[in-house]
Amino acid sequence: MAITVNGVEITEAMIQAEQENHADTPSPRDAAVQQLILHELLLQEARENGIDTANDGEAIGALLDKTLQFSPVDEAACLEFYNTYPERFQQGESAVASHILFPLAGDELANSLTRAKAEGVLADLIAHPERFADLAREHSSCPSGQQGGSLGQFGRGQMVPEFEQVVFNTEAGQIAPELVATQFGHHIIQVNERQTGGKVSFEEVKEQLQQYLNEMAGRKVMHEYLAKLVGNAKIEGFAMPGL
């Protein structure tokens, strides 16, 4: 049975062409058909509103600009959302750290020599911490060495336990006084910044929250509009899922 939308057929060739855009969905064919049906409904609606449909994309854009209206979310609404869902604005403890990695060698003697070298570099850094980036570039076997040993910002649970334990027990601006052994080798660790966990302030998230809530409001209006078009249309040959 042919698929029609208010008497206009959705051909198999159209479905095959559109299906390529939905390859990552559970059912590419169904997703393609749904998209084509909505596309046709919007074009039909554009024509009924006197909009030139010579260019599909421009016509649908003009229709939606004309039809989908909603009041932008203001700061008061953002604050209400922030206070209603405090669990969404919790931030875990994080740190910014750098390291110099001396990798494990093939045998016990080589490992002893590597550790001795690392101890010497650590002693040098304790006396001259300003040399950390230069010595990381010179000695570290980690790719981060080319960035002065910087690992950027990370939270708890993102690093191996031995490394993480030292980082979150070292004050910001300090170099850990001992080498840290992990499965990767021996590390010299410098903690650059520490951020305690807790609730993110409203001022920090206000702009992002307003953008998010406006996007959600826009999607809601769009969803309701498309559901109305589908509900009023005569669609044969395909059962549209509930919008």
N, C-alpha and C positions, 0 to 999 in steps of 0.2 A: 504493500500500500504506500502510495506517495505521501510525503510529508508536506503539508501545506499550512500556510499562516494567513488566515483571512483570504484564502483562495490562491495565494502566491506560493508556488512550489519551491521547496528546498531540494535541489537536485543532488544526485549521488556525486557528481563531479565537484560540486561546491563543498560537500561533506569531506571528500577525500583531500581537497586542497586545505581546508580549515583544520583537519585532523592533525596535520603536521605541527600545528601550534599548541597541541595539547598532549604531546607524547609522554609527558611526565605525570599525567593524571591516571587514576585507576581505570577509567574507561574513556580513552581518547575519542572514540566515535560519539559517545553520548555527550561528552563535553563539547565537541565540535557542533553537534546538532543544536544543543542548547544555545551556544553562542550565536549561531546563524539565525535561530528563531528570534532571539532578543534583538539582534541587529536589524532584522526585517521589521519587527514591531516598531522599533525606534524610527526607522526610515518612514514607515507608514504614518506614524504620529507627526513626524516633521512635515510631511506633505500636507496633512490635515491642518497644520498650523501655518501654512503658507511659506514654508522655508524651502529655498532652492536646494534640491537634493542632487545636483550635478556632481558634487563631491560628498561621498558618504560621510567621511570623518568630520568635515566641517559642518555638515547638516546636523549630525547627531550632537556635535558640540554646541551648536547654536540652540538646539532644542533643549538640551540639559541646562544650559545657562539661563534660558528663559523660564524653564519649568521648575527646576530644583532650587527652591529658596528656603533658607533656614537662618535663624539669627546666630551669629558667631557667639561662641562661648566666652563669657566675660570672666574677669578675675574672681568675682564672688563665687561663680559656679566651680571654678578650678579649686578654690579654697575649700568649698564644700566637699568636693570629691576627695581632696587630700585628707581632710579630717575624717571622712567616712571610711576610707580604706587605708589606714595607717600602715598595715602590713605590706603594702605595695611600695613603700618608700623607705624600706630598711636597707642599709648598706653594711656589708661585712667588713671586717678588718682587712686592710691592704697595706702593701709596702712597695716602695721603689728601691731596688737594690742592684748592685753590680757585683761581679765575681771574676776571679781569675781561676781557671781550671787547669790542674796538672793531672793528666790522664793516668790511669793505671797502666803499668807496663807488663811485660810478659812473664817476669819471674820475680822472686822475692828480692834478689839483689838490686834489680833495676827499679823495683818499687821503692826500696829503701833510699836509693839515690834520688829518685824523683821527689820523695817526701822531704829529703834533706834540702833539695833545691827550693821547694815550696816554703819550707821553714825560713830559709834565708830571705826570700822575697817578702814573706810576711813581716819579718823583723825590720826590713828596710821600710816597709809601708807603715808600720807602727810609728817609726821615727819620722817618716816623711809621707803622710797620707795624701798630700797634694800630687804625688806621683802615680796614684792608682791607675788612672787612664793610660798613661804611658807604659806602665809595666804590664797592664792587661794586653795592650797591643803587642808587646814584646814576647810575653810568655804564655798567654792563655791559648789552650787548644780548642776552646769553644768559639763558634762563629761570632759570638757577641764581643769577642776580644777586639774586633775591628771597630767596634763602637765604644771602645774604652771599657768594655766589660759590662755595659749596661744591659739589664734584663727588662727594663721598663717596669710598669706597675703590674702587680699580681696580687691575688687574694689567697686566703688560706685554702689549702686543698689543691693548689695548682702546681706546687713543686713537690719533690720527694720529701718525705717526713723529716729526715735528718737536716736537710737544707732549710726547710721551713721553720723548724723548731728554733734554729739559731737566729734566723732573720727576725722572727717575732719576739725574740728575747734580747735583741740588741737595739740600743737607742739610735734614733735617727742621727746621722752624721758620724757614726762610729764604725770602726772596722772590728769585726769579731776577733778577739785576741788569740784564738786557736784555729788551726786548720779544721775544716769540716770534711769528713770522709763520707762519700756516697758511692753508689754503684758506678758512677761515672769517673771517680777519682777524688783528688784532694782539692778543696775549694778555699780560696781566700774571699771572704765576703765583706762587702761594705754596704751598710744600710743608708740610703740617701734620704728617704722619707718614710714616715709611718702615719697611717690614717686609722684611727680607732673606728670600730663599727658603731652603728646606731642609726637613728632616723635622719634622713636627708632633709634639710630645711626646705620650706615652701619656696623661698626665693631661689634656691638652686634649681628647682624643677619646674617653676612656674611657666616658663616659656615652652618647654617641651610638653608639659601637661596640657597647656592650652592648645597646642598644635595637635596633640593626640585626640583630645576631646572633640575638636572641630572635625578631624578626620572621621571619628566615630559617628558624629552627627550627620556628616555628609553621606556616609555609607548607609545609615539608617534611612535617610530620605530617599536615596537611590533604590534601596531594597524595597521600600514601600511602593515607589513609583513603578518599578518593574513588575512587582507582584500585581499591581492594579492593571497594567497593560496585559499581562498574561491572563488574568482573570476575566477580562472583557473580550479577549480574542477568541476566534474559532481556529483551534490548532488541531489538525488531523494527522494521524500516522505516527504520532510521538506523544508520550505522556510526560509533560513537564513536571519536574519535581517541585515540591512546595518551596517557594522563595522566602 
